Amino acid sequence: MLELPRGVWRWIAENGRDLGRIAAGVERIADELAAIRKAMQDDEQKEQG
């Protein structure tokens, strides 16, 4: 376990729900960016081939 001050752990515990929502949002953004990148690569390959 990380060596963090007690106050940091308390803050994480109190804000866990919000942090989980933020993490889920970041995951969705990453998924969308990956899909966009793949689509752009596919389009580029079609143009070249």
C-alpha distance matrix in Angstrom:
0.0 3.8 6.5 8.8 11.9 12.5 15.2 13.1 11.0 14.5 16.1 13.8 14.6 18.2 18.7 16.9 20.3 21.6 18.6 19.2 22.8 22.3 20.2 23.0 25.5 24.1 24.0 27.7 28.6 27.2 29.2 32.3 32.0 31.7 34.8 36.7 35.9 37.1 40.2 41.0 40.7 43.0 45.5 45.5 46.2 49.0 50.6 50.5 51.7
3.8 0.0 3.8 5.8 9.4 11.0 13.2 10.8 9.8 13.5 14.5 12.7 14.3 17.6 17.7 16.6 20.2 20.8 17.7 18.9 22.3 21.2 19.5 22.7 24.8 23.0 23.6 27.2 27.7 26.4 28.8 31.6 31.0 31.1 34.3 35.8 35.0 36.6 39.6 40.1 40.0 42.4 44.8 44.6 45.5 48.4 49.7 49.7 51.1
6.5 3.8 0.0 3.8 6.9 9.1 11.6 10.0 9.7 13.2 14.5 13.6 15.3 18.2 18.8 18.3 22.0 22.5 19.6 21.4 24.7 23.5 22.1 25.5 27.4 25.7 26.6 30.2 30.4 29.3 31.9 34.6 33.9 34.2 37.4 38.8 38.0 39.7 42.7 43.0 43.0 45.6 47.8 47.5 48.6 51.5 52.7 52.6 54.2
8.8 5.8 3.8 0.0 3.8 6.4 8.2 6.4 6.9 10.2 11.2 10.8 12.9 15.3 15.9 16.0 19.8 19.9 17.3 19.5 22.6 21.3 20.5 24.0 25.6 24.2 25.5 28.9 29.0 28.3 31.1 33.5 32.9 33.6 36.7 37.9 37.3 39.3 42.1 42.4 42.6 45.3 47.2 47.1 48.4 51.2 52.3 52.4 54.2
11.9 9.4 6.9 3.8 0.0 3.8 5.4 5.5 6.8 8.9 10.2 11.2 12.8 14.6 15.8 16.6 20.3 20.4 18.4 21.0 23.8 22.7 22.5 25.9 27.3 26.2 27.9 31.0 31.2 30.8 33.6 35.8 35.4 36.3 39.4 40.4 40.1 42.2 44.8 45.1 45.5 48.2 50.0 50.0 51.4 54.1 55.1 55.4 57.2
12.5 11.0 9.1 6.4 3.8 0.0 3.8 5.4 5.2 6.2 8.7 10.0 10.6 12.3 14.3 15.1 18.8 19.3 17.8 20.2 23.1 22.5 22.5 25.7 27.3 26.7 28.2 31.2 31.7 31.7 34.2 36.4 36.4 37.3 40.2 41.4 41.4 43.3 45.8 46.3 47.0 49.4 51.2 51.5 52.9 55.4 56.6 57.1 58.7
15.2 13.2 11.6 8.2 5.4 3.8 0.0 3.8 5.5 5.0 6.1 8.6 9.8 10.4 12.1 13.9 17.2 17.2 16.2 19.0 21.4 20.7 21.3 24.4 25.7 25.3 27.2 29.9 30.2 30.6 33.2 35.1 35.1 36.4 39.2 40.1 40.3 42.5 44.7 45.2 46.1 48.5 50.1 50.5 52.1 54.5 55.5 56.2 58.0
13.1 10.8 10.0 6.4 5.5 5.4 3.8 0.0 3.8 5.4 5.1 6.2 8.6 9.9 10.5 11.8 15.3 15.1 13.3 16.2 18.7 17.7 18.0 21.3 22.5 21.8 23.7 26.6 26.8 27.0 29.7 31.7 31.5 32.8 35.6 36.5 36.6 38.8 41.1 41.5 42.3 44.8 46.5 46.8 48.4 50.8 51.8 52.4 54.3
11.0 9.8 9.7 6.9 6.8 5.2 5.5 3.8 0.0 3.8 5.4 5.1 6.1 8.6 9.9 10.2 13.9 14.6 12.9 15.0 18.0 17.6 17.5 20.5 22.3 21.9 23.2 26.2 26.9 26.9 29.3 31.6 31.7 32.7 35.4 36.7 36.9 38.7 41.1 41.9 42.6 44.8 46.7 47.2 48.5 50.9 52.2 52.8 54.4
14.5 13.5 13.2 10.2 8.9 6.2 5.0 5.4 3.8 0.0 3.8 5.4 5.1 6.1 8.6 9.8 13.1 13.9 13.2 15.5 18.0 18.1 18.6 21.3 23.0 23.1 24.7 27.2 28.1 28.6 30.8 32.9 33.3 34.5 37.0 38.3 38.7 40.7 42.8 43.6 44.6 46.7 48.5 49.1 50.6 52.9 54.1 55.0 56.5
16.1 14.5 14.5 11.2 10.2 8.7 6.1 5.1 5.4 3.8 0.0 3.8 5.4 5.1 6.0 8.3 11.3 11.2 10.6 13.5 15.6 15.2 16.2 19.1 20.2 20.4 22.3 24.7 25.3 26.1 28.5 30.2 30.6 32.1 34.5 35.5 36.1 38.2 40.2 40.9 42.1 44.3 45.8 46.5 48.2 50.3 51.4 52.4 54.1
13.8 12.7 13.6 10.8 11.2 10.0 8.6 6.2 5.1 5.4 3.8 0.0 3.8 5.5 5.2 5.6 9.2 9.5 8.0 10.4 13.1 12.9 13.2 16.1 17.7 17.7 19.3 21.9 22.7 23.2 25.4 27.4 27.9 29.1 31.6 32.8 33.4 35.3 37.4 38.2 39.2 41.3 43.1 43.8 45.3 47.5 48.7 49.6 51.2
14.6 14.3 15.3 12.9 12.8 10.6 9.8 8.6 6.1 5.1 5.4 3.8 0.0 3.8 5.5 5.2 8.5 10.2 9.6 11.1 13.8 14.6 14.9 17.1 19.2 19.7 20.9 23.3 24.7 25.2 27.1 29.2 30.1 31.1 33.3 34.9 35.6 37.2 39.3 40.5 41.5 43.3 45.2 46.1 47.5 49.5 51.0 52.0 53.3
18.2 17.6 18.2 15.3 14.6 12.3 10.4 9.9 8.6 6.1 5.1 5.5 3.8 0.0 3.8 5.8 7.9 9.0 9.7 11.6 13.5 14.4 15.6 17.6 19.1 20.2 21.8 23.7 24.9 26.0 27.9 29.6 30.6 32.1 34.1 35.4 36.4 38.2 40.0 41.1 42.4 44.2 45.8 46.9 48.5 50.3 51.7 52.9 54.4
18.7 17.7 18.8 15.9 15.8 14.3 12.1 10.5 9.9 8.6 6.0 5.2 5.5 3.8 0.0 3.8 5.6 5.5 6.1 8.6 10.1 10.7 12.2 14.3 15.5 16.5 18.4 20.2 21.2 22.5 24.5 26.0 27.0 28.6 30.6 31.7 32.8 34.7 36.4 37.5 38.9 40.7 42.2 43.3 45.0 46.8 48.1 49.3 50.9
16.9 16.6 18.3 16.0 16.6 15.1 13.9 11.8 10.2 9.8 8.3 5.6 5.2 5.8 3.8 0.0 3.8 5.5 5.0 6.0 8.6 9.8 10.3 12.2 14.2 15.1 16.3 18.4 19.9 20.8 22.4 24.4 25.5 26.7 28.6 30.2 31.2 32.8 34.6 36.0 37.2 38.8 40.6 41.7 43.2 45.0 46.5 47.7 49.0
20.3 20.2 22.0 19.8 20.3 18.8 17.2 15.3 13.9 13.1 11.3 9.2 8.5 7.9 5.6 3.8 0.0 3.8 5.4 5.1 6.4 8.7 9.9 10.7 12.5 14.4 15.4 16.8 18.6 20.1 21.3 22.9 24.6 25.9 27.4 28.9 30.4 31.9 33.4 34.9 36.4 37.8 39.4 40.8 42.3 43.9 45.5 46.9 48.1
21.6 20.8 22.5 19.9 20.4 19.3 17.2 15.1 14.6 13.9 11.2 9.5 10.2 9.0 5.5 5.5 3.8 0.0 3.8 5.3 5.1 6.2 8.6 9.8 10.6 12.4 14.2 15.4 16.6 18.4 20.1 21.3 22.6 24.4 26.0 27.1 28.6 30.4 31.8 33.0 34.7 36.3 37.6 39.0 40.8 42.3 43.6 45.1 46.6
18.6 17.7 19.6 17.3 18.4 17.8 16.2 13.3 12.9 13.2 10.6 8.0 9.6 9.7 6.1 5.0 5.4 3.8 0.0 3.8 5.4 5.0 6.1 8.6 9.8 10.5 12.3 14.3 15.3 16.4 18.4 20.0 21.0 22.5 24.5 25.7 26.7 28.6 30.3 31.4 32.8 34.6 36.1 37.2 38.9 40.7 42.0 43.3 44.8
19.2 18.9 21.4 19.5 21.0 20.2 19.0 16.2 15.0 15.5 13.5 10.4 11.1 11.6 8.6 6.0 5.1 5.3 3.8 0.0 3.8 5.4 5.0 6.2 8.6 9.8 10.5 12.4 14.3 15.3 16.6 18.5 20.0 21.1 22.8 24.5 25.7 27.1 28.8 30.3 31.6 33.1 34.8 36.1 37.5 39.2 40.8 42.1 43.3
22.8 22.3 24.7 22.6 23.8 23.1 21.4 18.7 18.0 18.0 15.6 13.1 13.8 13.5 10.1 8.6 6.4 5.1 5.4 3.8 0.0 3.8 5.4 5.1 6.2 8.7 9.9 10.7 12.4 14.3 15.4 16.7 18.5 20.1 21.3 22.7 24.4 25.9 27.2 28.8 30.4 31.8 33.2 34.8 36.4 37.8 39.3 40.9 42.1
22.3 21.2 23.5 21.3 22.7 22.5 20.7 17.7 17.6 18.1 15.2 12.9 14.6 14.4 10.7 9.8 8.7 6.2 5.0 5.4 3.8 0.0 3.8 5.4 5.1 6.2 8.6 9.9 10.6 12.3 14.3 15.4 16.5 18.4 20.1 21.1 22.4 24.4 25.9 26.9 28.6 30.3 31.6 32.9 34.7 36.3 37.5 39.0 40.5
20.2 19.5 22.1 20.5 22.5 22.5 21.3 18.0 17.5 18.6 16.2 13.2 14.9 15.6 12.2 10.3 9.9 8.6 6.1 5.0 5.4 3.8 0.0 3.8 5.4 5.1 6.2 8.7 9.9 10.5 12.4 14.3 15.3 16.5 18.5 20.0 20.9 22.6 24.5 25.7 26.9 28.6 30.3 31.4 32.9 34.8 36.2 37.4 38.8
23.0 22.7 25.5 24.0 25.9 25.7 24.4 21.3 20.5 21.3 19.1 16.1 17.1 17.6 14.3 12.2 10.7 9.8 8.6 6.2 5.1 5.4 3.8 0.0 3.8 5.4 5.1 6.3 8.7 9.9 10.6 12.5 14.3 15.4 16.7 18.6 20.0 21.3 22.8 24.5 25.9 27.1 28.8 30.4 31.7 33.3 35.0 36.4 37.5
25.5 24.8 27.4 25.6 27.3 27.3 25.7 22.5 22.3 23.0 20.2 17.7 19.2 19.1 15.5 14.2 12.5 10.6 9.8 8.6 6.2 5.1 5.4 3.8 0.0 3.8 5.4 5.1 6.3 8.7 9.9 10.7 12.4 14.3 15.5 16.6 18.4 20.1 21.2 22.6 24.4 25.8 27.1 28.7 30.4 31.8 33.2 34.8 36.2
24.1 23.0 25.7 24.2 26.2 26.7 25.3 21.8 21.9 23.1 20.4 17.7 19.7 20.2 16.5 15.1 14.4 12.4 10.5 9.8 8.7 6.2 5.1 5.4 3.8 0.0 3.8 5.4 5.1 6.2 8.6 9.9 10.5 12.3 14.3 15.3 16.3 18.3 20.0 20.9 22.4 24.3 25.7 26.8 28.5 30.3 31.5 32.9 34.4
24.0 23.6 26.6 25.5 27.9 28.2 27.2 23.7 23.2 24.7 22.3 19.3 20.9 21.8 18.4 16.3 15.4 14.2 12.3 10.5 9.9 8.6 6.2 5.1 5.4 3.8 0.0 3.8 5.4 5.1 6.2 8.7 9.8 10.5 12.4 14.3 15.2 16.6 18.5 20.0 21.1 22.6 24.4 25.7 27.0 28.7 30.4 31.6 32.8
27.7 27.2 30.2 28.9 31.0 31.2 29.9 26.6 26.2 27.2 24.7 21.9 23.3 23.7 20.2 18.4 16.8 15.4 14.3 12.4 10.7 9.9 8.7 6.3 5.1 5.4 3.8 0.0 3.8 5.4 5.1 6.2 8.6 9.9 10.7 12.4 14.2 15.4 16.6 18.4 20.0 21.1 22.7 24.4 25.9 27.1 28.8 30.4 31.5
28.6 27.7 30.4 29.0 31.2 31.7 30.2 26.8 26.9 28.1 25.3 22.7 24.7 24.9 21.2 19.9 18.6 16.6 15.3 14.3 12.4 10.6 9.9 8.7 6.3 5.1 5.4 3.8 0.0 3.8 5.4 5.1 6.1 8.6 9.9 10.5 12.2 14.2 15.3 16.4 18.3 19.9 21.0 22.4 24.3 25.8 27.0 28.6 30.1
27.2 26.4 29.3 28.3 30.8 31.7 30.6 27.0 26.9 28.6 26.1 23.2 25.2 26.0 22.5 20.8 20.1 18.4 16.4 15.3 14.3 12.3 10.5 9.9 8.7 6.2 5.1 5.4 3.8 0.0 3.8 5.5 5.1 6.1 8.7 9.8 10.4 12.3 14.2 15.3 16.4 18.3 19.9 20.9 22.5 24.4 25.8 26.9 28.4
29.2 28.8 31.9 31.1 33.6 34.2 33.2 29.7 29.3 30.8 28.5 25.4 27.1 27.9 24.5 22.4 21.3 20.1 18.4 16.6 15.4 14.3 12.4 10.6 9.9 8.6 6.2 5.1 5.4 3.8 0.0 3.8 5.5 5.1 6.3 8.7 9.9 10.7 12.4 14.3 15.4 16.5 18.5 20.0 21.2 22.7 24.5 25.9 26.9
32.3 31.6 34.6 33.5 35.8 36.4 35.1 31.7 31.6 32.9 30.2 27.4 29.2 29.6 26.0 24.4 22.9 21.3 20.0 18.5 16.7 15.4 14.3 12.5 10.7 9.9 8.7 6.2 5.1 5.5 3.8 0.0 3.8 5.4 5.1 6.2 8.6 9.9 10.6 12.3 14.2 15.3 16.5 18.3 20.0 21.1 22.7 24.5 25.7
32.0 31.0 33.9 32.9 35.4 36.4 35.1 31.5 31.7 33.3 30.6 27.9 30.1 30.6 27.0 25.5 24.6 22.6 21.0 20.0 18.5 16.5 15.3 14.3 12.4 10.5 9.8 8.6 6.1 5.1 5.5 3.8 0.0 3.8 5.4 5.0 6.1 8.6 9.8 10.5 12.2 14.1 15.3 16.4 18.3 19.9 21.1 22.5 24.1
31.7 31.1 34.2 33.6 36.3 37.3 36.4 32.8 32.7 34.5 32.1 29.1 31.1 32.1 28.6 26.7 25.9 24.4 22.5 21.1 20.1 18.4 16.5 15.4 14.3 12.3 10.5 9.9 8.6 6.1 5.1 5.4 3.8 0.0 3.8 5.5 5.1 6.2 8.6 9.9 10.5 12.2 14.2 15.3 16.5 18.4 20.0 21.1 22.3
34.8 34.3 37.4 36.7 39.4 40.2 39.2 35.6 35.4 37.0 34.5 31.6 33.3 34.1 30.6 28.6 27.4 26.0 24.5 22.8 21.3 20.1 18.5 16.7 15.5 14.3 12.4 10.7 9.9 8.7 6.3 5.1 5.4 3.8 0.0 3.8 5.4 5.1 6.2 8.6 9.9 10.5 12.3 14.2 15.3 16.5 18.5 20.0 20.9
36.7 35.8 38.8 37.9 40.4 41.4 40.1 36.5 36.7 38.3 35.5 32.8 34.9 35.4 31.7 30.2 28.9 27.1 25.7 24.5 22.7 21.1 20.0 18.6 16.6 15.3 14.3 12.4 10.5 9.8 8.7 6.2 5.0 5.5 3.8 0.0 3.8 5.4 5.1 6.1 8.6 9.8 10.5 12.2 14.2 15.3 16.6 18.4 19.9
35.9 35.0 38.0 37.3 40.1 41.4 40.3 36.6 36.9 38.7 36.1 33.4 35.6 36.4 32.8 31.2 30.4 28.6 26.7 25.7 24.4 22.4 20.9 20.0 18.4 16.3 15.2 14.2 12.2 10.4 9.9 8.6 6.1 5.1 5.4 3.8 0.0 3.8 5.5 5.1 6.2 8.6 9.9 10.5 12.3 14.3 15.4 16.6 18.2
37.1 36.6 39.7 39.3 42.2 43.3 42.5 38.8 38.7 40.7 38.2 35.3 37.2 38.2 34.7 32.8 31.9 30.4 28.6 27.1 25.9 24.4 22.6 21.3 20.1 18.3 16.6 15.4 14.2 12.3 10.7 9.9 8.6 6.2 5.1 5.4 3.8 0.0 3.8 5.4 5.1 6.1 8.6 9.8 10.5 12.3 14.3 15.3 16.2
40.2 39.6 42.7 42.1 44.8 45.8 44.7 41.1 41.1 42.8 40.2 37.4 39.3 40.0 36.4 34.6 33.4 31.8 30.3 28.8 27.2 25.9 24.5 22.8 21.2 20.0 18.5 16.6 15.3 14.2 12.4 10.6 9.8 8.6 6.2 5.1 5.5 3.8 0.0 3.8 5.4 5.0 6.2 8.6 9.9 10.6 12.4 14.3 15.2
41.0 40.1 43.0 42.4 45.1 46.3 45.2 41.5 41.9 43.6 40.9 38.2 40.5 41.1 37.5 36.0 34.9 33.0 31.4 30.3 28.8 26.9 25.7 24.5 22.6 20.9 20.0 18.4 16.4 15.3 14.3 12.3 10.5 9.9 8.6 6.1 5.1 5.4 3.8 0.0 3.8 5.4 5.1 6.1 8.6 9.9 10.6 12.4 14.2
40.7 40.0 43.0 42.6 45.5 47.0 46.1 42.3 42.6 44.6 42.1 39.2 41.5 42.4 38.9 37.2 36.4 34.7 32.8 31.6 30.4 28.6 26.9 25.9 24.4 22.4 21.1 20.0 18.3 16.4 15.4 14.2 12.2 10.5 9.9 8.6 6.2 5.1 5.4 3.8 0.0 3.8 5.4 5.0 6.2 8.6 9.9 10.6 12.1
43.0 42.4 45.6 45.3 48.2 49.4 48.5 44.8 44.8 46.7 44.3 41.3 43.3 44.2 40.7 38.8 37.8 36.3 34.6 33.1 31.8 30.3 28.6 27.1 25.8 24.3 22.6 21.1 19.9 18.3 16.5 15.3 14.1 12.2 10.5 9.8 8.6 6.1 5.0 5.4 3.8 0.0 3.8 5.4 5.1 6.3 8.7 10.0 10.4
45.5 44.8 47.8 47.2 50.0 51.2 50.1 46.5 46.7 48.5 45.8 43.1 45.2 45.8 42.2 40.6 39.4 37.6 36.1 34.8 33.2 31.6 30.3 28.8 27.1 25.7 24.4 22.7 21.0 19.9 18.5 16.5 15.3 14.2 12.3 10.5 9.9 8.6 6.2 5.1 5.4 3.8 0.0 3.8 5.4 5.1 6.3 8.7 9.9
45.5 44.6 47.5 47.1 50.0 51.5 50.5 46.8 47.2 49.1 46.5 43.8 46.1 46.9 43.3 41.7 40.8 39.0 37.2 36.1 34.8 32.9 31.4 30.4 28.7 26.8 25.7 24.4 22.4 20.9 20.0 18.3 16.4 15.3 14.2 12.2 10.5 9.8 8.6 6.1 5.0 5.4 3.8 0.0 3.8 5.4 5.1 6.3 8.6
46.2 45.5 48.6 48.4 51.4 52.9 52.1 48.4 48.5 50.6 48.2 45.3 47.5 48.5 45.0 43.2 42.3 40.8 38.9 37.5 36.4 34.7 32.9 31.7 30.4 28.5 27.0 25.9 24.3 22.5 21.2 20.0 18.3 16.5 15.3 14.2 12.3 10.5 9.9 8.6 6.2 5.1 5.4 3.8 0.0 3.8 5.4 5.1 5.9
49.0 48.4 51.5 51.2 54.1 55.4 54.5 50.8 50.9 52.9 50.3 47.5 49.5 50.3 46.8 45.0 43.9 42.3 40.7 39.2 37.8 36.3 34.8 33.3 31.8 30.3 28.7 27.1 25.8 24.4 22.7 21.1 19.9 18.4 16.5 15.3 14.3 12.3 10.6 9.9 8.6 6.3 5.1 5.4 3.8 0.0 3.8 5.5 5.2
50.6 49.7 52.7 52.3 55.1 56.6 55.5 51.8 52.2 54.1 51.4 48.7 51.0 51.7 48.1 46.5 45.5 43.6 42.0 40.8 39.3 37.5 36.2 35.0 33.2 31.5 30.4 28.8 27.0 25.8 24.5 22.7 21.1 20.0 18.5 16.6 15.4 14.3 12.4 10.6 9.9 8.7 6.3 5.1 5.4 3.8 0.0 3.8 5.6
50.5 49.7 52.6 52.4 55.4 57.1 56.2 52.4 52.8 55.0 52.4 49.6 52.0 52.9 49.3 47.7 46.9 45.1 43.3 42.1 40.9 39.0 37.4 36.4 34.8 32.9 31.6 30.4 28.6 26.9 25.9 24.5 22.5 21.1 20.0 18.4 16.6 15.3 14.3 12.4 10.6 10.0 8.7 6.3 5.1 5.5 3.8 0.0 3.8
51.7 51.1 54.2 54.2 57.2 58.7 58.0 54.3 54.4 56.5 54.1 51.2 53.3 54.4 50.9 49.0 48.1 46.6 44.8 43.3 42.1 40.5 38.8 37.5 36.2 34.4 32.8 31.5 30.1 28.4 26.9 25.7 24.1 22.3 20.9 19.9 18.2 16.2 15.2 14.2 12.1 10.4 9.9 8.6 5.9 5.2 5.6 3.8 0.0
